[in-house]
Amino acid sequence: SATTIPAGFTEEALKLCFYVADRDYIEIKSLVPDVTNYDGEGTLTATILFSPPERCEPRAEAIYDFDIDKDFIGFTPLNNPDKDVCADIIAVTGLAGHAFGSWAHSRQKMWLRDYLPRDIQNRARILIYGYESQLYGAHAAKSIISDYGSSFIQSLMDLRDHPSCRDRPLILIGHSLGALIIKQAITDLEPSIRSRLPVRTLIFFGAPHNGLEVTALETLVKARPTQTLISELKRESPTLSGLAERFRHVASDMTIHTYYESRPTNTVAEGPDGNWERLGEALVMVERSSALLNVESEKTRMKVDGDHKEIVRLRRGQGGVYPNVLRIIKEALVSASEQFAAQSAETNALITAMEQFTAQAAETKAEDYWTEQYGVSSNQTPIQYPSVAVNPTPIINNWENDEYNLVCDSCYDQFPKTQLHQHCYICSNGNYNICQPCNVKGRSCPGGHDTVSRQLKEDEKKDQEEEEGDDPKSIGWYCDLCCRPFPDNNLRLHCNTCNNGDFDVCLACRKLGRVCVKGHKLVKLEMQKTEVPPDEANTSTTTIAVTETEESGQGDATSPGESGQGRTTYPGSDTYSVKNRKHKNKALSTFMRSLS
C-alpha cells in the first residue's frame, strides 16, 4: 500500500510518481481517503499491485513524500464510502497472517476491496487491521492475546475519535487469532466506554474459542519468543477458558455469525533450507466444537468447504459462503442505519432537555444574584422614573446577534467570529457553532451532521468608528434591558452607540449574557454621587463622577466598590484592540459553566 498521498491525486498521477522502469508493472487497485481523512481534504491511501519480471520493490521518485508499505500494519481503508455512512466494517487477520493477502483468493481479487463495497452501495467504510504475529524471524511476535487486544481497542478508539464516526455502529470480522483479539478487546472495555463503541455484529471465521491445533507449532517455537502465545492458543488453555467466560457476559448485546472449516490444513514444518513450510501432517486446525460459541446471540453456524486458510478467501458466486456473508452484512447495515437515526433523535431530545434545564437554572441563579446584590426580588415592580424611554429596548440575549463574537454551543465560551470554527447549518435552526478547541477535542453538533469550517468577516469601517468612540453621550438611571433602577454607588455597563448613546446594562443582566441591541463593546461606568453645596441646591443638579474601564473578561463582572486593573479616570485615551475581544464575556462563560 502507499499512504500519505496528497489530496487531489488521481490514479494516473500516482502511477507517474514511480520510476519509469516500474510503471508498466504497476496497477493501482484502489485510491481512497486515509483513515484520518474525515472531510475529503486530507491524504489518500492506495493499494497497488506490483508484478515485475524479477522480485523487487516498487520505487517512487525521491521528490514524492509518501510511504510504501507491504505489511499493512494498523488500519488500511479499502473503499471511498458515500457521505451517508451508516457503519464501519473492520476485518482482523489471524495468526501469522497478512492483513491484506489472507483475505485475497488471487493476486487480482480480494473480496473486501473488490466485491463488498459495490454490493453494499458503499454505505459502509471498510478497513483491514494488521499486526505483527510472525512466529519466527527478526519480526517474530513477542505479544500475547491480551497485548493484541489492548493495542487493537486503543487504535480503534483513536480511529473513531471524530464526530463523524464516534457513534457509528461497528461490524467486526475476525479470522482465527483475529477473532480472539476482537473478543479480548470487547471484554476489556469498561461499560461506559463500550457504549461509545457500538459493536452490533460479529462475523467469526475459524475462531479457536476453545483452542487451536498447535502440536506442530509447539515444537517449532520451543525456547522462542512466541512460545507463550502458542501456549495460550492450545486447546483448553486457561487463557481461552477465562476469555470465553468473560465474553459470555457481553455477547448478548450483539449478533454473532460463525463459520468453521471442514477440511484439514497442512501443518508447518521446518524445510531443508531452515524455512518454515506447510509440509507437515494435514489436520483440522479448529474443530467445530471449538469454533462454536453456543450462545443465544449466535445466529449463524455454518460449515465452509475449505481449510483454515481458505475459509476467508471468499469468491463471488453460488458455490461459496460469500452470498450468505453479504446478506448478513446488508441486514446489519439496515439495522445500523435505523439505530444510528434513533440515537440521533435520542441525543437531540437529551440536548433539548438539557437546554431547558440550563435556562431554568440560569433564571433561578439570576434571581438569587439580584436579591443578594440589591436586597429586592427581581419580581418586584421597579421604580419608574420620568426619564424612562417611551419605547424601551426589549430584553435580548445577544449571542446570535453579536457583531463581533460567537458563542461555542459546546463549552459556552465566546470567541471572535473572525476566528476559524465549525458550523452546523441544521442544529439550533442552523446556528450551531463549535470553537476550535472543542473541535480539536472531537466535539460535534447533537445531530452528528457534517459541519463546515468557516471564518466570518468583520466590518472594519464600523469597527474603527467604535474604536474611536467619544465620551458617553448620556447616562441613564435605569437598566435598558430589565428597566430596574441602578442602586447608588454601583457599576453599570454602557453602550455609547445604541439608543443614541443612552444605553445602560445592569450587572444582573450582564451575568445572564445580555448585551446591547447590536452587540457593541461595552464599558463599565462607576457612578459616584457628590454632595451639592446648600447654596447651589436650587441652581445645580447632582454631580456625577464617572470612571470608565474596559470589561476585564476575567471571571465575573466586578462587584460594586471594587477597582479593577487597567481602570483610568474618565475621560481617557481609548486603548481597546480587536484581540481584546477574545476575552469579552468571560463572565458569562464562568457563569454558564457554574450551572453545569
DONUNU-658335 format. One record per residue (C-alpha): residue number from 0; residue in one letter; z, y, x. Coordinates in nm, 3 decimals, decimal comma, padded with zeros to 5 digits. Layout:
REM DONUNU-658335
  nufi  kedren        z        y        x
   NUM       A        Z        Y        X
...
This chain:
REM DONUNU-658335
  nufi  kedren        z        y        x
     0       S   00,000   00,000   00,000
     1       A  -00,042   00,363   00,101
     2       T   00,224   00,614  -00,001
     3       T   00,288   00,991   00,019
     4       I  -00,078   01,060  -00,057
     5       P  -00,126   01,427  -00,151
     6       A  -00,174   01,508  -00,518
     7       G  -00,533   01,556  -00,628
     8       F  -00,676   01,282  -00,406
     9       T  -00,941   01,058  -00,562
    10       E  -01,020   00,701  -00,460
    11       E  -01,333   00,822  -00,282
    12       A  -01,141   01,092  -00,095
    13       L  -00,871   00,844   00,007
    14       K  -01,127   00,600   00,142
    15       L  -01,274   00,873   00,363
    16       C  -00,933   00,915   00,530
    17       F  -00,970   00,583   00,712
    18       Y  -01,166   00,511   01,026
    19       V  -01,541   00,489   00,969
    20       A  -01,545   00,134   01,105
    21       D  -01,285   00,024   00,848
    22       R  -01,426   00,189   00,535
    23       D  -01,671  -00,090   00,449
    24       Y  -01,382  -00,337   00,430
    25       I  -01,150  -00,120   00,220
    26       E  -01,127  -00,136  -00,158
    27       I  -00,892   00,100  -00,344
    28       K  -00,742  -00,112  -00,623
    29       S  -00,507   00,148  -00,772
    30       L  -00,415   00,513  -00,716
    31       V  -00,119   00,623  -00,927
    32       P   00,170   00,874  -00,922
    33       D   00,455   00,791  -00,686
    34       V   00,789   00,672  -00,829
    35       T   00,933   01,023  -00,782
    36       N   00,626   01,196  -00,927
    37       Y   00,750   01,281  -01,277
    38       D   00,530   01,580  -01,360
    39       G   00,197   01,466  -01,216
    40       E   00,209   01,719  -00,933
    41       G   00,381   01,506  -00,665
    42       T   00,248   01,249  -00,420
    43       L   00,049   00,936  -00,502
    44       T   00,071   00,566  -00,416
    45       A  -00,227   00,335  -00,371
    46       T  -00,272  -00,039  -00,342
    47       I  -00,554  -00,123  -00,103
    48       L  -00,743  -00,446  -00,036
    49       F  -00,850  -00,466   00,329
    50       S  -01,086  -00,753   00,420
    51       P  -01,202  -00,711   00,782
    52       P  -01,401  -00,984   00,961
    53       E  -01,121  -01,011   01,216
    54       R  -00,750  -00,986   01,144
    55       C  -00,630  -00,629   01,200
    56       E  -00,453  -00,344   01,021
    57       P  -00,636  -00,059   00,841
    58       R  -00,628   00,264   01,041
    59       A  -00,607   00,611   00,892
    60       E  -00,726   00,923   01,072
    61       A  -00,441   01,095   01,257
    62       I  -00,481   01,418   01,061
    63       Y  -00,372   01,249   00,736
    64       D   00,003   01,219   00,699
    65       F   00,052   00,924   00,465
    66       D   00,222   00,589   00,518
    67       I   00,057   00,247   00,516
    68       D   00,284  -00,048   00,438
    69       K   00,211  -00,415   00,379
    70       D   00,566  -00,531   00,298
    71       F   00,613  -00,336  -00,030
    72       I   00,986  -00,287   00,025
    73       G   01,155  -00,095  -00,258
    74       F   00,975   00,018  -00,574
    75       T   00,595   00,035  -00,590
    76       P   00,422   00,172  -00,903
    77       L   00,114  -00,017  -01,022
    78       N  -00,021   00,198  -01,307
    79       N  -00,052   00,552  -01,434
    80       P   00,110   00,538  -01,780
    81       D   00,038   00,770  -02,070
    82       K   00,271   01,061  -02,142
    83       D   00,438   00,872  -02,428
    84       V   00,602   00,611  -02,204
    85       C   00,846   00,400  -02,404
    86       A   00,980   00,161  -02,134
    87       D   00,992   00,071  -01,765
    88       I   00,876  -00,279  -01,664
    89       I   01,013  -00,390  -01,325
    90       A   00,933  -00,722  -01,155
    91       V   01,163  -00,858  -00,880
    92       T   01,023  -01,124  -00,647
    93       G   01,200  -01,440  -00,527
    94       L   01,340  -01,587  -00,206
    95       A   01,116  -01,522   00,096
    96       G   00,857  -01,388  -00,145
    97       H   00,622  -01,095  -00,115
    98       A   00,681  -00,813  -00,364
    99       F   00,309  -00,797  -00,447
   100       G   00,149  -01,121  -00,328
   101       S   00,394  -01,351  -00,507
   102       W   00,255  -01,232  -00,844
   103       A  -00,117  -01,246  -00,749
   104       H  -00,329  -01,552  -00,831
   105       S  -00,606  -01,437  -00,593
   106       R  -00,680  -01,167  -00,338
   107       Q  -00,855  -00,964  -00,606
   108       K  -00,634  -01,004  -00,913
   109       M  -00,264  -00,951  -00,980
   110       W  -00,166  -00,958  -01,348
   111       L   00,098  -00,683  -01,336
   112       R  -00,160  -00,440  -01,197
   113       D  -00,497  -00,562  -01,322
   114       Y  -00,425  -00,707  -01,670
   115       L  -00,097  -00,587  -01,817
   116       P  -00,148  -00,206  -01,808
   117       R  -00,470  -00,226  -02,009
   118       D  -00,335  -00,488  -02,251
   119       I  -00,035  -00,270  -02,346
   120       Q  -00,242   00,053  -02,357
   121       N  -00,043   00,195  -02,063
   122       R   00,262   00,250  -02,284
   123       A   00,500   00,145  -02,005
   124       R   00,548   00,226  -01,639
   125       I   00,504  -00,093  -01,435
   126       L   00,669  -00,134  -01,095
   127       I   00,742  -00,412  -00,847
   128       Y   01,054  -00,431  -00,632
   129       G   01,061  -00,581  -00,283
   130       Y   01,344  -00,658  -00,043
   131       E   01,399  -00,831   00,291
   132       S   01,453  -01,203   00,222
   133       Q   01,274  -01,382   00,505
   134       L   01,454  -01,694   00,620
   135       Y   01,363  -01,676   00,988
   136       G   01,217  -01,441   01,246
   137       A   01,303  -01,087   01,350
   138       H   01,340  -00,974   00,988
   139       A   01,547  -01,268   00,869
   140       A   01,775  -01,177   00,580
   141       K   02,143  -01,118   00,654
   142       S   02,242  -01,032   00,298
   143       I   02,399  -01,235   00,019
   144       I   02,338  -01,222  -00,356
   145       S   02,597  -00,950  -00,420
   146       D   02,440  -00,731  -00,149
   147       Y   02,096  -00,766  -00,303
   148       G   02,233  -00,688  -00,649
   149       S   02,412  -00,374  -00,531
   150       S   02,104  -00,246  -00,347
   151       F   01,880  -00,310  -00,646
   152       I   02,101  -00,137  -00,903
   153       Q   02,161   00,164  -00,678
   154       S   01,788   00,201  -00,615
   155       L   01,722   00,164  -00,988
   156       M   01,971   00,436  -01,081
   157       D   01,821   00,668  -00,821
   158       L   01,472   00,593  -00,953
   159       R   01,571   00,684  -01,308
   160       D   01,782   00,990  -01,228
   161       H   01,544   01,221  -01,409
   162       P   01,549   01,345  -01,770
   163       S   01,208   01,199  -01,846
   164       C   01,320   00,839  -01,783
   165       R   01,700   00,836  -01,772
   166       D   01,738   00,679  -02,119
   167       R   01,412   00,485  -02,120
   168       P   01,460   00,113  -02,210
   169       L   01,410  -00,145  -01,936
   170       I   01,216  -00,472  -01,932
   171       L   01,311  -00,671  -01,620
   172       I   01,112  -00,967  -01,486
   173       G   01,271  -01,193  -01,223
   174       H   01,137  -01,486  -01,024
   175       S   01,376  -01,732  -00,858
   176       L   01,626  -01,532  -00,647
   177       G   01,493  -01,216  -00,816
   178       A   01,640  -01,335  -01,147
   179       L   01,981  -01,381  -00,983
   180       I   01,959  -01,031  -00,833
   181       I   01,895  -00,890  -01,181
   182       K   02,193  -01,082  -01,323
   183       Q   02,417  -00,967  -01,038
   184       A   02,311  -00,604  -01,085
   185       I   02,379  -00,608  -01,459
   186       T   02,721  -00,776  -01,433
   187       D   02,832  -00,539  -01,156
   188       L   02,786  -00,232  -01,374
   189       E   03,075  -00,062  -01,545
   190       P   03,028  -00,048  -01,925
   191       S   02,987   00,330  -01,916
   192       I   02,710   00,305  -01,656
   193       R   02,548   00,004  -01,825
   194       S   02,493   00,214  -02,136
   195       R   02,281   00,453  -01,924
   196       L   02,059   00,164  -01,808
   197       P   01,945   00,020  -02,143
   198       V   01,822  -00,325  -02,037
   199       R   01,674  -00,471  -02,354
   200       T   01,452  -00,759  -02,239
   201       L   01,480  -01,009  -01,952
   202       I   01,197  -01,246  -01,853
   203       F   01,302  -01,516  -01,603
   204       F   01,063  -01,747  -01,414
   205       G   01,220  -02,041  -01,232
   206       A   01,564  -01,882  -01,227
   207       P   01,815  -02,110  -01,048
   208       H   02,116  -02,024  -01,266
   209       N   02,288  -02,349  -01,163
   210       G   02,131  -02,385  -00,821
   211       L   01,812  -02,438  -00,621
   212       E   01,689  -02,741  -00,429
   213       V   01,778  -02,624  -00,077
   214       T   01,839  -02,952   00,108
   215       A   01,546  -02,898   00,343
   216       L   01,632  -02,532   00,394
   217       E   01,994  -02,607   00,484
   218       T   01,875  -02,799   00,787
   219       L   01,635  -02,526   00,897
   220       V   01,876  -02,232   00,860
   221       K   02,176  -02,400   01,018
   222       A   02,352  -02,152   01,250
   223       R   02,108  -01,880   01,142
   224       P   02,200  -01,553   00,964
   225       T   02,052  -01,682   00,638
   226       Q   02,282  -01,985   00,622
   227       T   02,534  -01,808   00,395
   228       L   02,264  -01,706   00,147
   229       I   02,125  -02,060   00,128
   230       S   02,477  -02,195   00,071
   231       E   02,515  -01,961  -00,225
   232       L   02,191  -02,092  -00,376
   233       K   02,275  -02,462  -00,360
   234       R   02,348  -02,648  -00,681
   235       E   02,688  -02,591  -00,841
   236       S   02,786  -02,330  -00,581
   237       P   03,098  -02,125  -00,668
   238       T   02,893  -01,805  -00,636
   239       L   02,643  -01,910  -00,903
   240       S   02,912  -02,052  -01,133
   241       G   03,105  -01,725  -01,124
   242       L   02,789  -01,520  -01,178
   243       A   02,687  -01,734  -01,476
   244       E   03,028  -01,692  -01,639
   245       R   03,030  -01,314  -01,597
   246       F   02,673  -01,283  -01,722
   247       R   02,756  -01,464  -02,048
   248       H   02,978  -01,172  -02,149
   249       V   02,690  -00,921  -02,136
   250       A   02,394  -01,145  -02,226
   251       S   02,434  -01,083  -02,599
   252       D   02,320  -00,722  -02,557
   253       M   01,966  -00,820  -02,453
   254       T   01,685  -01,062  -02,537
   255       I   01,614  -01,330  -02,275
   256       H   01,297  -01,536  -02,227
   257       T   01,299  -01,834  -01,988
   258       Y   01,006  -02,011  -01,819
   259       Y   01,057  -02,312  -01,594
   260       E   00,834  -02,519  -01,368
   261       S   00,702  -02,868  -01,441
   262       R   00,554  -02,965  -01,105
   263       P   00,717  -03,033  -00,769
   264       T   00,675  -02,795  -00,476
   265       N   00,625  -02,897  -00,115
   266       T   00,943  -02,822   00,077
   267       V   00,948  -02,626   00,401
   268       A   00,944  -02,799   00,739
   269       E   00,901  -02,681   01,096
   270       G   00,547  -02,732   01,223
   271       P   00,429  -02,832   01,570
   272       D   00,396  -02,468   01,674
   273       G   00,752  -02,385   01,562
   274       N   00,645  -02,201   01,247
   275       W   00,776  -02,299   00,907
   276       E   00,518  -02,454   00,677
   277       R   00,525  -02,634   00,344
   278       L   00,473  -02,977   00,494
   279       G   00,785  -03,147   00,362
   280       E   00,857  -03,367   00,063
   281       A   00,746  -03,237  -00,278
   282       L   01,047  -03,166  -00,501
   283       V   01,117  -02,974  -00,821
   284       M   01,291  -02,666  -00,683
   285       V   01,459  -02,558  -01,008
   286       E   01,535  -02,827  -01,264
   287       R   01,512  -02,749  -01,635
   288       S   01,889  -02,777  -01,668
   289       S   01,932  -02,509  -01,401
   290       A   01,664  -02,276  -01,536
   291       L   01,802  -02,257  -01,891
   292       L   02,091  -02,026  -01,975
   293       N   02,171  -02,193  -02,308
   294       V   02,298  -01,873  -02,469
   295       E   02,220  -01,746  -02,818
   296       S   02,018  -01,450  -02,688
   297       E   01,779  -01,683  -02,501
   298       K   01,485  -01,671  -02,743
   299       T   01,217  -01,845  -02,532
   300       R   01,248  -02,171  -02,335
   301       M   00,901  -02,265  -02,220
   302       K   00,767  -02,511  -01,965
   303       V   00,490  -02,386  -01,735
   304       D   00,222  -02,610  -01,589
   305       G   00,279  -02,520  -01,225
   306       D   00,514  -02,545  -00,931
   307       H   00,784  -02,299  -00,829
   308       K   00,534  -02,057  -00,673
   309       E   00,255  -02,087  -00,928
   310       I   00,457  -02,014  -01,243
   311       V   00,447  -01,636  -01,179
   312       R   00,081  -01,616  -01,075
   313       L  -00,041  -01,563  -01,428
   314       R  -00,405  -01,570  -01,530
   315       R  -00,577  -01,436  -01,837
   316       G  -00,695  -01,683  -02,096
   317       Q  -00,555  -01,951  -02,323
   318       G  -00,473  -02,205  -02,053
   319       G  -00,156  -02,042  -01,923
   320       V   00,151  -01,855  -02,042
   321       Y   00,012  -01,503  -01,999
   322       P  -00,068  -01,463  -02,374
   323       N   00,289  -01,562  -02,456
   324       V   00,437  -01,323  -02,198
   325       L   00,207  -01,044  -02,320
   326       R   00,320  -01,094  -02,681
   327       I   00,686  -01,077  -02,576
   328       I   00,629  -00,756  -02,380
   329       K   00,439  -00,596  -02,669
   330       E   00,722  -00,680  -02,910
   331       A   00,972  -00,539  -02,662
   332       L   00,772  -00,217  -02,635
   333       V   00,769  -00,171  -03,013
   334       S   01,145  -00,225  -03,022
   335       A   01,193   00,006  -02,724
   336       S   00,988   00,281  -02,888
   337       E   01,193   00,263  -03,209
   338       Q   01,518   00,253  -03,014
   339       F   01,415   00,549  -02,798
   340       A   01,335   00,753  -03,110
   341       A   01,668   00,656  -03,268
   342       Q   01,852   00,753  -02,950
   343       S   01,683   01,093  -02,951
   344       A   01,781   01,152  -03,314
   345       E   02,139   01,046  -03,241
   346       T   02,152   01,276  -02,940
   347       N   02,020   01,570  -03,142
   348       A   02,283   01,509  -03,411
   349       L   02,555   01,498  -03,147
   350       I   02,433   01,821  -02,989
   351       T   02,433   01,994  -03,329
   352       A   02,788   01,878  -03,396
   353       M   02,899   01,999  -03,052
   354       E   02,737   02,339  -03,109
   355       Q   02,916   02,376  -03,442
   356       F   03,248   02,279  -03,286
   357       T   03,194   02,523  -02,997
   358       A   03,115   02,806  -03,239
   359       Q   03,431   02,738  -03,439
   360       A   03,640   02,718  -03,122
   361       A   03,490   03,046  -02,996
   362       E   03,574   03,221  -03,321
   363       T   03,934   03,093  -03,309
   364       K   03,977   03,193  -02,946
   365       A   03,834   03,539  -03,010
   366       E   04,083   03,586  -03,296
   367       D   04,371   03,487  -03,065
   368       Y   04,245   03,722  -02,795
   369       W   04,219   04,018  -03,035
   370       T   04,570   03,956  -03,172
   371       E   04,717   03,924  -02,821
   372       Q   04,546   04,235  -02,684
   373       Y   04,581   04,472  -02,977
   374       G   04,862   04,330  -03,188
   375       V   04,650   04,313  -03,502
   376       S   04,437   04,047  -03,664
   377       S   04,063   04,082  -03,644
   378       N   04,057   04,017  -04,019
   379       Q   04,237   04,345  -04,087
   380       T   04,024   04,624  -04,224
   381       P   03,960   04,857  -03,928
   382       I   04,045   05,224  -03,944
   383       Q   03,736   05,418  -04,045
   384       Y   03,673   05,742  -03,854
   385       P   03,442   06,017  -03,971
   386       S   03,221   05,965  -03,667
   387       V   03,119   05,613  -03,772
   388       A   02,741   05,582  -03,772
   389       V   02,566   05,572  -04,108
   390       N   02,368   05,261  -04,007
   391       P   02,590   05,070  -03,762
   392       T   02,419   04,822  -03,531
   393       P   02,462   04,464  -03,655
   394       I   02,661   04,211  -03,451
   395       I   02,421   04,046  -03,212
   396       N   02,469   03,750  -02,983
   397       N   02,207   03,869  -02,742
   398       W   02,143   03,559  -02,532
   399       E   01,792   03,522  -02,673
   400       N   01,709   03,894  -02,671
   401       D   01,842   03,990  -02,327
   402       E   01,557   04,170  -02,146
   403       Y   01,682   04,073  -01,800
   404       N   01,862   03,741  -01,826
   405       L   01,856   03,400  -01,989
   406       V   02,144   03,162  -02,056
   407       C   02,128   02,798  -01,946
   408       D   02,175   02,583  -02,255
   409       S   02,332   02,310  -02,040
   410       C   02,604   02,493  -01,840
   411       Y   02,605   02,829  -02,030
   412       D   02,566   03,023  -01,702
   413       Q   02,345   03,331  -01,719
   414       F   02,056   03,372  -01,474
   415       P   01,774   03,625  -01,423
   416       K   01,469   03,548  -01,631
   417       T   01,258   03,604  -01,318
   418       Q   01,424   03,300  -01,161
   419       L   01,246   02,963  -01,174
   420       H   01,381   02,750  -01,460
   421       Q   01,281   02,472  -01,702
   422       H   01,190   02,548  -02,064
   423       C   01,156   02,325  -02,371
   424       Y   00,928   02,450  -02,647
   425       I   01,075   02,210  -02,906
   426       C   01,456   02,208  -02,887
   427       S   01,654   02,503  -03,029
   428       N   01,343   02,627  -03,209
   429       G   01,152   02,650  -02,883
   430       N   01,418   02,848  -02,698
   431       Y   01,593   02,588  -02,479
   432       N   01,633   02,687  -02,112
   433       I   01,771   02,493  -01,815
   434       C   01,868   02,671  -01,493
   435       Q   01,754   02,538  -01,156
   436       P   02,096   02,395  -01,051
   437       C   02,116   02,194  -01,375
   438       N   01,754   02,082  -01,333
   439       V   01,833   01,955  -00,982
   440       K   02,121   01,755  -01,133
   441       G   01,873   01,589  -01,367
   442       R   01,982   01,755  -01,689
   443       S   01,727   01,791  -01,967
   444       C   01,696   01,904  -02,326
   445       P   01,868   01,699  -02,601
   446       G   01,540   01,553  -02,721
   447       G   01,426   01,430  -02,378
   448       H   01,098   01,620  -02,409
   449       D   00,873   01,715  -02,120
   450       T   00,987   02,057  -02,002
   451       V   00,778   02,316  -01,820
   452       S   00,866   02,523  -01,517
   453       R   00,835   02,897  -01,570
   454       Q   00,933   03,238  -01,435
   455       L   00,923   03,537  -01,669
   456       K   00,816   03,882  -01,554
   457       E   01,039   04,185  -01,570
   458       D   00,937   04,528  -01,699
   459       E   00,954   04,709  -01,366
   460       K   00,898   05,058  -01,511
   461       K   01,171   05,022  -01,770
   462       D   01,397   04,863  -01,512
   463       Q   01,350   05,164  -01,284
   464       E   01,433   05,403  -01,567
   465       E   01,756   05,216  -01,632
   466       E   01,840   05,201  -01,264
   467       E   01,821   05,580  -01,258
   468       G   02,025   05,626  -01,578
   469       D   02,208   05,953  -01,640
   470       D   02,569   06,009  -01,734
   471       P   02,688   05,874  -02,069
   472       K   02,532   06,090  -02,340
   473       S   02,810   06,022  -02,589
   474       I   03,133   05,826  -02,601
   475       G   03,236   05,659  -02,927
   476       W   03,581   05,583  -03,062
   477       Y   03,492   05,250  -03,218
   478       C   03,306   04,932  -03,120
   479       D   02,945   04,948  -03,238
   480       L   02,944   04,570  -03,290
   481       C   03,263   04,496  -03,483
   482       C   03,342   04,856  -03,596
   483       R   03,702   04,824  -03,478
   484       P   03,867   05,126  -03,315
   485       F   03,933   05,131  -02,942
   486       P   04,310   05,141  -02,861
   487       D   04,430   05,422  -02,635
   488       N   04,402   05,379  -02,260
   489       N   04,169   05,082  -02,288
   490       L   03,841   04,977  -02,134
   491       R   03,517   04,950  -02,323
   492       L   03,159   04,875  -02,217
   493       H   02,899   05,144  -02,266
   494       C   02,521   05,137  -02,302
   495       N   02,351   05,462  -02,213
   496       T   02,023   05,368  -02,385
   497       C   02,086   05,214  -02,726
   498       N   02,159   05,438  -03,026
   499       N   02,057   05,744  -02,822
   500       G   02,316   05,669  -02,556
   501       D   02,601   05,624  -02,803
   502       F   02,668   05,251  -02,799
   503       D   03,009   05,105  -02,701
   504       V   03,129   04,745  -02,697
   505       C   03,495   04,636  -02,704
   506       L   03,626   04,367  -02,470
   507       A   03,681   04,122  -02,755
   508       C   03,311   04,130  -02,845
   509       R   03,210   04,109  -02,478
   510       K   03,427   03,799  -02,448
   511       L   03,201   03,639  -02,710
   512       G   02,893   03,724  -02,506
   513       R   02,781   04,009  -02,729
   514       V   02,598   04,298  -02,570
   515       C   02,392   04,591  -02,688
   516       V   02,082   04,554  -02,902
   517       K   01,831   04,536  -02,619
   518       G   02,045   04,362  -02,361
   519       H   02,068   04,661  -02,126
   520       K   02,303   04,678  -01,833
   521       L   02,650   04,788  -01,947
   522       V   02,909   04,990  -01,756
   523       K   03,284   04,986  -01,805
   524       L   03,446   05,310  -01,917
   525       E   03,819   05,359  -01,892
   526       M   03,938   05,620  -02,141
   527       Q   04,243   05,821  -02,041
   528       K   04,382   06,090  -02,273
   529       T   04,512   06,406  -02,108
   530       E   04,758   06,635  -02,273
   531       V   04,624   06,969  -02,404
   532       P   04,843   07,281  -02,344
   533       P   05,003   07,404  -02,671
   534       D   04,843   07,748  -02,644
   535       E   04,498   07,590  -02,631
   536       A   04,554   07,340  -02,909
   537       N   04,366   07,550  -03,165
   538       T   04,061   07,607  -02,950
   539       S   04,019   07,291  -02,737
   540       T   03,951   06,926  -02,811
   541       T   04,119   06,636  -02,641
   542       T   04,005   06,597  -02,280
   543       I   03,883   06,253  -02,173
   544       A   03,887   06,134  -01,812
   545       V   03,614   05,871  -01,771
   546       T   03,596   05,609  -01,500
   547       E   03,272   05,416  -01,455
   548       T   03,229   05,080  -01,288
   549       E   02,963   04,813  -01,286
   550       E   03,060   04,487  -01,453
   551       S   03,209   04,282  -01,175
   552       G   03,084   03,949  -01,309
   553       Q   03,386   03,768  -01,164
   554       G   03,598   03,587  -01,420
   555       D   03,698   03,750  -01,747
   556       A   03,647   04,116  -01,827
   557       T   03,901   04,346  -01,666
   558       S   04,208   04,388  -01,882
   559       P   04,348   04,730  -01,980
   560       G   04,514   04,913  -01,698
   561       E   04,359   04,710  -01,414
   562       S   04,149   04,872  -01,148
   563       G   03,859   04,671  -01,010
   564       Q   03,693   04,676  -00,673
   565       G   03,385   04,895  -00,646
   566       R   03,513   05,142  -00,906
   567       T   03,420   05,506  -00,847
   568       T   03,523   05,817  -01,031
   569       Y   03,264   05,927  -01,286
   570       P   03,017   06,080  -01,234
   571       G   02,898   05,900  -00,920
   572       S   02,590   05,764  -00,750
   573       D   02,409   05,472  -00,913
   574       T   02,417   05,170  -00,679
   575       Y   02,307   04,893  -00,916
   576       S   02,046   04,647  -00,794
   577       V   01,838   04,381  -00,963
   578       K   02,003   04,100  -00,769
   579       N   02,341   04,203  -00,907
   580       R   02,223   04,096  -01,247
   581       K   02,263   03,738  -01,132
   582       H   02,636   03,774  -01,183
   583       K   02,618   03,964  -01,510
   584       N   02,811   03,800  -01,793
   585       K   03,011   03,559  -01,575
   586       A   03,299   03,636  -01,807
   587       L   03,102   03,470  -02,084
   588       S   03,034   03,165  -01,867
   589       T   03,402   03,125  -01,783
   590       F   03,496   03,174  -02,147
   591       M   03,246   02,916  -02,276
   592       R   03,349   02,660  -02,014
   593       S   03,710   02,703  -02,121
   594       L   03,609   02,580  -02,467
   595       S   03,460   02,255  -02,341
